[in-house]
Amino acid sequence: MQDRTLSPDLRIRWAGVALVAVERKGKAGGLDPLASLAEETSIRSYVISRLGRVDDGSPRDLGLLCRRVIEALGPDRTEASRAAARWRQAERAEILRLRRIKNVLTPLTYVVGELEEHDPLRAEVDGWLALLPHLP
């Protein structure tokens, strides 16, 4: 996937293999759902940033990635914002959850510019990304 000597098609196929591995690891109980999503986001963001966006359900589908992230994080950023503001007083489990949210969101910073400025999905992603500086 990261070997630039491989053809783009082969790199995309390797990304698909990596995504299947992450999915199976998550289903087997080897990963917390947010940790699994963070790995998926990292893989997809890498492929999109290196090989371009294609809206076809493939590893390069930015819209699909953003919708998956938003769905997993939930529609209400207010609670996450409140939790981020008080993370220093939070229990370890809450700090870990917030850190995983940050791990999910960070790779999106490399590809969010591929979304149209007036796309409602872009506004939603930007809203979540605004939380990054406040997360542990």
C-alpha positions as CSV (number, residue, x, y, z in Angstrom):
1,M,0.0,0.0,0.0
2,Q,2.8,2.4,0.9
3,D,5.3,1.1,-1.7
4,R,5.5,3.7,-4.4
5,T,7.1,1.3,-6.8
6,L,3.8,-0.6,-7.0
7,S,1.1,0.4,-9.4
8,P,-1.8,2.5,-8.1
9,D,-4.2,-0.4,-8.7
10,L,-2.0,-2.8,-6.6
11,R,-1.6,-0.2,-3.9
12,I,-5.4,0.1,-3.7
13,R,-5.8,-3.7,-3.5
14,W,-3.3,-3.8,-0.6
15,A,-5.3,-1.0,1.1
16,G,-8.4,-3.2,0.7
17,V,-6.5,-6.1,2.3
18,A,-5.6,-3.9,5.2
19,L,-9.2,-2.8,5.6
20,V,-10.4,-6.4,5.7
21,A,-7.8,-7.2,8.3
22,V,-8.9,-4.3,10.5
23,E,-12.5,-5.3,10.1
24,R,-11.8,-8.9,11.0
25,K,-9.7,-7.9,14.0
26,G,-12.5,-5.7,15.2
27,K,-15.1,-8.5,14.8
28,A,-12.9,-10.9,16.6
29,G,-12.8,-8.6,19.6
30,G,-9.2,-7.6,19.1
31,L,-10.0,-3.9,18.9
32,D,-12.4,-1.4,20.5
33,P,-14.8,0.0,17.8
34,L,-13.2,3.5,17.9
35,A,-9.7,2.0,17.7
36,S,-10.8,0.0,14.7
37,L,-12.3,3.0,13.1
38,A,-9.1,5.0,13.7
39,E,-7.2,2.3,11.8
40,E,-9.7,2.4,9.0
41,T,-9.6,6.2,8.9
42,S,-5.9,6.2,8.7
43,I,-5.7,3.6,5.9
44,R,-8.4,5.3,3.8
45,S,-7.1,8.8,4.4
46,Y,-3.6,7.7,3.3
47,V,-4.9,6.1,0.1
48,I,-7.1,9.1,-0.7
49,S,-4.2,11.6,0.0
50,R,-1.7,9.6,-2.2
51,L,-3.9,8.3,-5.0
52,G,-6.9,10.6,-5.1
53,R,-10.6,10.5,-4.3
54,V,-13.0,8.3,-6.1
55,D,-16.7,8.1,-4.9
56,D,-17.3,4.4,-5.7
57,G,-17.3,2.6,-2.4
58,S,-13.6,1.7,-2.7
59,P,-10.9,2.5,-0.1
60,R,-10.6,5.9,-1.9
61,D,-14.2,6.9,-1.2
62,L,-14.0,10.0,0.9
63,G,-17.7,10.5,1.3
64,L,-18.1,7.0,2.6
65,L,-15.3,7.5,5.0
66,C,-16.7,10.7,6.4
67,R,-20.2,9.3,6.8
68,R,-18.8,6.2,8.7
69,V,-16.8,8.5,11.0
70,I,-19.8,10.8,11.7
71,E,-22.1,7.8,12.2
72,A,-19.7,6.2,14.7
73,L,-19.1,9.4,16.6
74,G,-22.8,10.3,16.7
75,P,-24.7,13.3,15.5
76,D,-24.2,15.5,18.6
77,R,-20.8,17.1,18.9
78,T,-22.0,19.1,22.0
79,E,-21.4,16.2,24.4
80,A,-18.0,15.5,22.9
81,S,-17.1,19.2,23.2
82,R,-18.2,19.3,26.8
83,A,-16.2,16.1,27.6
84,A,-13.1,17.5,25.8
85,A,-13.3,20.7,27.9
86,R,-13.1,18.7,31.1
87,W,-10.9,15.8,30.1
88,R,-8.3,16.6,32.7
89,Q,-10.8,15.8,35.5
90,A,-12.2,12.7,33.7
91,E,-11.7,9.1,34.6
92,R,-9.1,7.1,32.6
93,A,-11.8,5.4,30.5
94,E,-13.3,8.7,29.4
95,I,-9.8,10.1,28.6
96,L,-9.1,7.0,26.5
97,R,-12.4,7.4,24.6
98,L,-11.6,11.0,23.9
99,R,-8.1,10.1,22.7
100,R,-9.6,7.5,20.4
101,I,-11.9,10.1,19.0
102,K,-8.9,12.2,18.3
103,N,-7.2,9.3,16.6
104,V,-10.2,8.8,14.4
105,L,-10.4,12.5,13.4
106,T,-6.7,13.3,12.9
107,P,-6.3,11.5,9.6
108,L,-9.3,13.4,8.2
109,T,-7.3,16.6,8.4
110,Y,-5.2,15.4,5.4
111,V,-8.2,14.8,3.1
112,V,-11.0,17.1,4.2
113,G,-9.9,19.6,1.6
114,E,-11.0,17.1,-1.1
115,L,-14.7,17.8,-0.1
116,E,-16.4,20.7,-1.7
117,E,-16.5,23.8,0.5
118,H,-20.3,24.0,0.4
119,D,-20.9,20.3,0.9
120,P,-22.9,19.7,4.1
121,L,-20.7,16.7,4.8
122,R,-17.7,19.1,4.8
123,A,-19.4,21.3,7.3
124,E,-20.1,18.3,9.6
125,V,-16.5,17.1,9.3
126,D,-15.1,20.6,9.9
127,G,-17.3,20.8,13.0
128,W,-15.7,17.6,14.4
129,L,-12.2,18.6,13.4
130,A,-12.6,21.9,15.4
131,L,-12.6,19.7,18.5
132,L,-9.1,18.4,17.8
133,P,-7.1,21.0,19.7
134,H,-9.3,20.4,22.8
135,L,-9.0,16.6,22.9
136,P,-6.3,14.8,24.9
